[in-house]
Amino acid sequence: MKNLTDIKTRIKSVAETRQITGAMETISVAKMRKAMARYDSNRAYFDVLRHTIADIATHARGVESRYLSKHNSGNAVYIVIASDKGLAGGFNHNVLEYAYDLVTKAQKKASVFCVGQMAREFFENRKIPVDVAFISAAYDPTIGDAHEIGQSVLNLYDGKLTDEVYVVYTHMTAGAATPQCIRLLPLSSELFVFENDSQEAEENFRELEFDPSPEEVMERLIPQYLTGILYGTLIQSVACEHRARREAMNSATANADGILETLNIEYHRARQEAVTNELSEIITTSMGVNHEEK
């Protein structure tokens, strides 16, 4: 017969775990909505920046800018965004394996900038040196964090210490979250593709005039553009992390419910068996006493 005390202890343990996973699921839903609300509230401003730079890169003829030209240092920077904690299903695994494949197959010497503790540990465990780590930016990213990261790679690019800058993050879509890589520098027209391109075909071929010069406008907007793109990738990664954690905690809670149901059935069966055994002992003892009296 199974020990009733052991079963009750396990039921209590599973029930407490279920409370934790349920609470984590609720928190993740709230944080995911908060992250996307922050992203949406800033998206309009950065979309204007992106369109302006697209106009310069695509339509302004004869523009000369270091942000449009390619360098020959033989180096590339990969900014890899993950999280600073686990319990998020395959979120970290998917984006880090994707980034690892890009870094190891890169034709140029790759420098890795990590956002989040999980990213740093991942590359260090695989003997790939991490040049810079922005640990705090993975938890609750701000515009300041995005600006710091952007300025770091901008300094390298301005100093011709790197040819290309990429950001690897988890992109949120309506159906799923997928790892994605975006080239930040150098800029080119193919980086700016908008949904309404087909509706504005004629506009795409006209030459624009800028005051002051296109070079000066671009010079001032590029740092803000990098900040905006990086902020968007940070926020989307955080939202995807919380969505993955919500799904993982929802699955864990459902599993806990199934285990509790099984344990409760097992407990009632064991209790019924114990009662039956006690009754059998009482009846047997009673019959023995009656037999002796006769």
C-alpha positions in Angstrom: 0.0 0.0 0.0 1.3 3.4 -0.9 2.0 5.9 2.0 -0.7 8.5 2.3 1.7 11.0 3.9 4.1 10.8 0.9 1.2 11.3 -1.5 -0.1 14.3 0.4 3.4 15.8 0.6 3.8 15.5 -3.2 0.3 17.0 -3.8 1.3 20.0 -1.7 4.6 20.3 -3.5 3.0 20.2 -7.0 0.2 22.6 -5.9 2.8 25.1 -4.8 4.7 24.8 -8.0 1.5 25.3 -9.9 0.9 28.5 -8.1 4.3 29.8 -9.1 4.0 28.9 -12.7 0.5 30.4 -12.8 1.8 33.6 -11.3 4.7 33.7 -13.7 2.4 33.3 -16.7 0.2 36.2 -15.5 3.3 38.4 -15.0 4.7 37.5 -18.4 1.4 38.5 -20.2 1.5 41.9 -18.4 5.1 42.5 -19.3 4.7 41.4 -22.9 1.8 43.9 -23.3 3.8 46.7 -21.6 6.8 46.1 -23.9 4.8 46.2 -27.1 2.9 49.3 -25.9 6.3 51.1 -25.4 7.4 50.0 -28.8 4.2 51.2 -30.5 4.4 54.6 -28.7 7.9 55.2 -30.2 7.5 53.6 -33.6 5.9 56.6 -35.4 8.9 58.8 -34.6 11.5 56.2 -35.7 9.5 55.3 -38.8 9.8 59.0 -39.9 13.6 58.8 -39.4 13.8 55.6 -41.3 11.8 57.0 -44.3 13.9 60.1 -44.3 17.2 58.2 -44.5 15.7 55.9 -47.1 14.9 59.0 -49.2 18.5 60.2 -48.9 20.0 56.8 -49.6 17.7 56.0 -52.6 16.8 59.3 -54.3 19.5 61.9 -53.5 22.0 61.6 -56.2 25.7 62.0 -55.7 25.5 61.7 -51.9 28.8 60.8 -50.3 28.7 59.5 -46.7 30.8 57.2 -44.7 27.6 55.4 -43.7 27.0 54.4 -47.4 30.5 53.4 -48.2 32.1 50.0 -47.5 35.3 49.7 -45.5 38.1 47.1 -45.8 39.1 46.3 -42.3 38.0 42.7 -42.6 35.9 42.8 -39.5 32.2 42.6 -38.8 30.2 43.2 -35.6 27.3 41.1 -34.5 25.0 42.5 -31.8 23.3 39.4 -30.4 20.2 40.0 -28.2 18.9 37.3 -25.8 17.7 37.4 -22.2 19.2 37.4 -18.8 17.3 34.4 -17.5 15.8 31.1 -18.6 12.4 29.4 -18.2 11.3 30.8 -21.6 11.0 27.7 -23.6 13.1 27.7 -26.8 13.5 31.5 -26.9 17.2 31.7 -26.0 18.2 28.5 -27.8 16.6 29.5 -31.1 18.1 33.0 -31.4 21.5 32.0 -30.0 21.9 29.0 -32.3 20.9 31.2 -35.2 23.5 33.8 -34.2 26.2 31.2 -33.6 25.7 29.9 -37.1 26.0 33.4 -38.6 29.2 34.2 -36.5 31.0 30.9 -37.3 30.2 31.1 -41.0 31.0 34.7 -41.4 33.5 35.4 -44.2 35.0 38.2 -42.1 36.4 38.2 -38.5 33.4 38.5 -36.3 33.2 40.5 -33.1 30.4 39.6 -30.8 28.5 42.2 -28.7 26.1 40.4 -26.3 22.9 41.7 -24.8 21.8 39.6 -21.9 23.6 37.2 -19.6 22.4 34.1 -21.5 24.0 35.3 -24.7 27.4 35.9 -23.0 27.4 32.5 -21.3 26.4 30.8 -24.6 29.3 32.2 -26.6 31.8 31.9 -23.7 30.9 28.2 -23.3 31.7 27.7 -27.0 35.1 29.5 -26.7 34.0 32.5 -28.8 35.3 35.7 -27.1 32.7 38.3 -26.3 34.0 41.8 -27.0 31.4 43.8 -25.2 28.4 42.7 -23.0 25.4 44.8 -22.3 23.8 42.7 -19.5 21.3 45.1 -18.0 19.8 46.1 -21.4 18.1 42.7 -21.7 15.8 43.1 -18.7 14.1 46.4 -19.1 15.6 48.2 -22.2 15.4 51.9 -22.5 16.3 54.5 -25.2 19.5 55.1 -23.2 20.5 51.5 -23.5 19.9 51.5 -27.3 21.8 54.7 -27.6 24.8 53.3 -25.7 24.9 50.2 -27.9 24.5 52.2 -31.1 27.2 54.7 -30.1 29.6 51.8 -29.4 29.3 50.3 -32.9 29.2 53.8 -34.5 32.5 54.6 -32.9 34.0 51.4 -34.4 32.5 52.1 -37.8 33.7 55.7 -37.8 37.2 54.6 -36.8 37.1 52.1 -39.7 37.6 49.2 -37.3 34.7 47.3 -38.7 33.2 47.0 -42.2 29.7 45.9 -41.3 27.4 45.9 -38.2 24.5 43.5 -37.8 21.9 43.0 -35.0 20.5 39.5 -34.3 17.3 39.4 -32.4 13.9 37.7 -32.1 11.3 39.3 -34.3 7.7 39.2 -33.2 5.0 38.5 -35.7 1.3 37.7 -35.3 1.9 34.0 -35.8 5.3 33.3 -34.2 8.6 34.7 -33.0 11.5 34.1 -35.3 15.2 34.9 -35.1 16.2 37.6 -37.5 19.4 39.4 -38.6 19.4 43.0 -39.8 22.4 44.9 -41.2 22.7 48.3 -39.6 25.8 49.6 -41.4 26.7 50.4 -44.1 23.3 51.6 -45.4 22.0 50.7 -48.8 18.7 51.2 -50.6 17.7 47.5 -50.2 17.6 47.9 -46.5 14.6 50.2 -46.8 11.7 48.3 -48.1 8.2 49.5 -47.2 4.7 48.0 -47.6 3.5 50.9 -49.8 6.5 50.8 -52.2 4.3 49.7 -55.1 1.8 52.5 -54.4 4.6 55.1 -54.5 6.5 53.9 -57.5 6.7 57.3 -59.2 7.9 58.9 -56.0 10.8 56.5 -55.8 12.3 57.7 -59.0 12.2 61.5 -58.3 15.3 63.3 -57.1 14.9 65.0 -53.7 16.5 68.2 -52.5 17.6 68.6 -48.9 18.4 71.7 -46.9 21.0 71.6 -45.5 22.8 69.1 -47.7 21.8 65.4 -47.7 25.2 64.6 -46.2 24.6 66.8 -43.2 21.1 65.6 -42.7 22.3 62.0 -42.8 25.2 62.8 -40.5 22.7 64.0 -37.8 20.1 61.4 -38.3 22.2 58.2 -38.4 22.8 58.1 -34.6 19.1 58.5 -34.0 18.3 55.9 -36.7 20.6 53.4 -35.0 19.1 54.1 -31.6 15.6 53.6 -33.0 16.4 50.3 -34.8 18.2 48.9 -31.8 15.5 50.1 -29.4 12.9 48.3 -31.6 14.9 45.1 -31.6 15.5 45.2 -27.9 11.8 45.7 -27.1 10.7 43.1 -29.6 13.1 40.6 -28.1 11.8 41.3 -24.6 8.2 40.9 -25.8 9.1 37.6 -27.5 10.8 36.4 -24.3 7.8 37.1 -22.2 5.5 35.5 -24.8 7.7 32.4 -24.8 7.8 32.3 -21.0 4.0 32.7 -20.9 3.6 29.7 -23.2 6.2 27.7 -21.2 4.5 28.5 -17.9 1.1 27.8 -19.4 2.3 24.3 -20.4 3.9 23.8 -16.9 0.6 24.8 -15.2 -1.4 22.4 -17.4 1.1 19.6 -16.6 0.8 20.4 -12.9 -3.0 20.2 -13.2 -2.7 16.7 -14.8 -0.3 15.5 -12.1 -2.5 16.8 -9.3 -5.5 15.0 -10.9 -3.5 11.8 -11.0 -2.2 12.2 -7.4 -5.7 13.0 -6.1 -7.0 9.8 -7.7 -4.1 7.9 -6.3 -4.6 9.4 -2.8 -8.3 8.5 -2.7 -7.5 5.0 -3.9 -4.8 4.6 -1.2 -7.1 6.0 1.4 -9.9 3.7 0.4 -7.5 0.8 0.5 -6.3 1.8 4.0 -9.9 2.0 5.2 -10.7 -1.3 3.7 -7.7 -2.9 5.3 -8.7 -1.4 8.7 -12.2 -2.7 8.3 -10.8 -6.1 7.4 -8.6 -6.1 10.5 -11.5 -5.1 12.7 -13.8 -7.8 11.3 -11.1 -10.4 11.5 -10.3 -9.4 15.2 -14.1 -9.4 16.0 -14.5 -12.9 14.5 -11.5 -14.1 16.5 -12.9 -12.7 19.7 -16.4 -14.3 19.1 -14.7 -17.6 18.3 -12.8 -17.6 21.6 -16.0 -16.7 23.6 -17.7 -19.7 22.1 
